[in-house]
Amino acid sequence: MTTMTEPRRRVTGGVDTHRDVHVVCALDDRGAELGVASFPTTPAGYLQAQGVVVVEISCPNRQRRRSHGKSDPVDAIAAATAVFSGDATIEPKARSGNVEAIRALRTADRSARHARIKALNQMRALLLTGPEGLREQFRDTTPWRMVHTAARLRPGDPTSPVGSTKFTLRLLARRVLELEAEMKELKVVLKPLVAATAPELVARHGLGTETAGALLVAAGDNPDRLRDERAFAHYCGTSPIDASSGTVVRKRLNRGGNRHANEALWRIVMVRLVSDPRTRAYMERRVKEGKSKQETIRCLKRYVARELYPVLAQTAPCNR
């Protein structure tokens, strides 16, 4: 029993999450381990619903993994230690508004895009190594014409070399067309949803449904969790990282962060380099000063992140 004069103890928990069971480690207010246990992933264990402060762990400590190995209890202890020491401070995404819907739809869209590219590459590989007559039939055709022509092939005997190649090409071509139909269907839903969620973001030069959606998903339904534009730029992997040692003071490119958001910023910069005179002038000036194009593009991505974070911060919270 706890009396009125006894102070309340602070308990820090680390959770290694899984589909059916979560492994939890508890630390006391001095960082000592209180225990490790497993719990089913039922609604009764949702921490945020119980009013518990939740912090997101971005990635495991690799040095600790090398020395302690990999297991669910070890990962739970590492998560608890990261929170207790203050290394982990990021609030998790709310997942309660339009941005969560955009995230789910973009998952299907990315999957369809990757599957389409894979099927097209497989078709090209089959034609490259296939029978000579087929190679000549598809020589100098565009990818779109290749797909439509292959979808109408009549394989004949599918157990012969020519027939099996035609049969496989037709299957792959029809798969590409089905994926194209999926992507069009997703676009019909995504485009108005992204525009309604962040109209000012979509209106910015160089942004469209794809890039705006990627940045919205990176920020989440509660972008205020990232504090400011510097934290957002670091989260997107566009801020330089210190790489100094001794008398050498330098910075290097940040190869971490959210790579989908980083790619979106890169696309915005590429569009602006083609169509925005100010962006082209900046590139020319920095290259003349001795900076590489890669580093200049990194700087431009940083500027774009600084420009867009206030827009994200003022639009996304309204959808909760």
N, C-alpha and C positions, 0 to 999 in steps of 0.2 A: 504494500500500500504506500502511496506517495502522499506525504503531508504537505501543508501549505508552505512550510519553510524550506522544503527540498526543491532545488532548482530542476527545471525540466531538462532532460538529456536530449542532445541533438544526435540523431541517427542519420547516417548517410548510406543510401542503398545504391548498389550497382546492379544493373540488369543485363544479362545476355539473352537477347530476345530470339525466339523461335516460333514456328507456326503453332505448335500444340502446347509447348511447355516453356516457361521462362525460368532461367536460373538466376537467383538473387543472392547477393552478398551484402551484409549489413556491417557498417563500421560505427564505433562509438564516437564521442566527441573528441577523443584523443587519436583517432585513426586506427584503433585496435579492432581486430576482426571479431565480430559477435557471432557470426555463423553464416553458413551457405545452405540454401534450400531451393527446391524446385516447386513451381506453382503452375497450375493449368491456366491457359490463356482464355479465361472467362471474363465477362463484363465486370464482375466483382473486383477484378484486379486492375482496372483502368486507373492509373495514378492521378491523372489530371482531373478525372471525374470525382476523385476523393479529396481534391483540394491540395494535393501534394505538389510541391515545386519540382518540375521536371527539367533536366538539362540534357542536351543532346551531345553524345560522344561522336566526334567526326570520324576518327579512325583509331585502331589500337596502337599501342606503343610497341614498335617493332623490336626495339632493344629488349624490352621485357619479354616479348614472345620468344626471342632467341634464347634467353636464359632460363625461362620458366616453362616453355613449351606452349601447346595450344590445347585447351579444353574449355568446356562451358564454365566450370567454377573459376578457372584462371581468368577468363575473359570478364566474368562478373566482378571479380576482385579488382582487376585492372580498371574497370569502369568506375567502381566506387572510389578507388584511389585517385583517379583523375578528377573527379568532382570534389573530393575532400581537399585535394591540394590546390584547387582553383584553376587547374589547367583547362578544364572544360567549363565553359560559361554560356554556350549558345542555347537559347530557348528553342525548343522544337517547333516545327510548323504546326499551325492550328488545324489545317485540313478540314475546314468547316464552311467554305464558301465557293465562289465561282472558280477560284484558282485550283481547288482540288478536282473539280469537274474537268477543267482544262488538262490537268496532269493525267487523269485517267484516259481521256481521249487521245492525248499525245502519245501515250504508251502504245496504243493500237496503231497510230499513224506511223510511228518510228518502226514498229515491227513490220508493217506492210512495206515500207520503203526498203528496209534491209532485205526482206525476202524477195522483193522485186529485183533488186540489184543482183542478188545471188542467183536467181533464176536466169537473168539475162547473161550473166557471166558463164553459167553452165551451158547455155545455148551457144554462145560464141566458141566455147571450148569444144563442144561436139562438132560444130561446123569446121573448126580448124583441123581436127583429127579424123573427121568423117570421110565417107566416100567422095570421090572426086566430083561426081555428078552433082551432088548436093552442094559442095563448095562453090562450084560454078554457078549454080542456081541462085545462091545467096550472095554472090560476090558484089561488093560495092553498094549494098543495101543499107539504109538507115536502120537503127534499132527498132523504130516503130514499124517500118515496113517488114523487117525480119519477123517480128512477132505476128503480125497479121497474116503474112504468107505462111508461116509455120503452123498457125492455128487452123489453116484450111488444108493441110497436107493429108493425103490418103496413104497410110503406111503400107498397105498390102500385107505381106507376111511379116509379122512382128518378130519372128525368130531369125530372120536373115539380117546380115549386116546393114543393108540399106533400109529394110523395113523397120528394124529396131531403132535405128537412128531417127527415122521419120516419126515413129511412134513417140519417142522420148521428146523430140522437138515439139511435137503437137501438144503433149501434156504440159511441158514447160511454158509454151506460149499461152495456152489457156489459163495457166496459173498466173502469169503476168497480167493478163486481161482482168482476171478476177481481183487481183490485188489493186489494179488501177481503179476498178469500180469501188472497192472498199475505201481507197484514199479519197475519191470524189465524194463519197457519202460522208466521210468524216469531215471533209472540208466544209460541207454544207452546214454542219453543226458547229464546227470550231470557229469559223470566220466571224459569224455574228456574236458568238459568245465572247471571244477575245475583244471584239470591238466594243461590246456593251460593258465589259469589265474594266477596260482601260482605254477609252476613246482618245485621250490626249497622247497616250503612249503610241498607239497605232498611227496617229497623225504626224509623229516626228519623222523627219527625213531619213530614209533608209530602212525603216521598220515595216514589217508586214505581219501577217498572222503567225508565221513560223517563228520569227525572231522575238516578237512581242510575247508569244506564248511561252517560249523558253525562259525569258527573263521573269515573267510573272510566276512561273512554277519555281524558279530558283528563289525568288523572294518569299513566296508563300502567301497565305491569306493574312499573315501578320508580319509584314516586312519590317515593322518597328523592332523586331527581335534582333535585327542586324545593326541597330544603334544609329549608324550614319553611313555616308557614302564611302568612307574609307574602309569600313568593315564590309560593305557590299562589294567593293572592288577586290578586296582580299578574298572574299568568298567566291568570286568569279575567276580568281586566278590571274588578275590583271595588274596587281600591285607588285613592285619589285621586292625581292627578298634580300636581306643583308647576307653577304658572303665574305665578310671581312675577317682578316686574321693578322695579328701583329701590326706591322706598319702598313699593310695592304688594306685599303678601304675601298670596297667595291660592292656592287649589287648584282644579282642575277635574276633571270626570268623566273616567275612563279609557275611551276609546272603542276601545281596542285589545284585545288578549288573545284567548283562545279564546271565540268567540261562542256556540258550542254549550253550553259550560260556563256562560257568563254567563246564557244563556237558562234553563238548568236551575236556577240559583240564583234567578232571577226567579220562576220557577214555584213554587219552594218557599216563597218569601216571600209570594206571592199566596195560596197555600193556608193558610199560617199566619195571614195577616191575616184570613181568614175564620173559622178554627177555633181559633186559639190566643189566649187572653186576654192573655198577656204581650206578644205581638207587636202586638196592637191597642192596648194601653196605651202601648207605646213610640211607635207612630205618632202617637197623639193628643198625647202629651207633646212630641214634637219639633216637631210642627206648631204647637202653642201657643207654643213657644219661637222661632218664626219661620222654621224650616226648611221648604223646599218638600217636597211629597210625593215628588217625583223624587229629591231628595237623601236623604230619609229611607229610601226604598227602597234606594238605593245603600248606605247605612249598614247596613241589614238584610242585604243580600247579603254585605257584608263580614263581619258577625257569623256568618252561616251558613257562609261559607268557613272562618272560624276554628274553628267547631265541628266541621266535617266533615273537615278535613284530617287530624287524628290518626286518625280512623276509616279513612280511605283508606290512610294510611301503615302501619297495622298489619294491614290485611286483604289488600291487593293483593300484597305480596311473597310471601305464603304460596303463591301460585299459580304461582310460577316453578319 
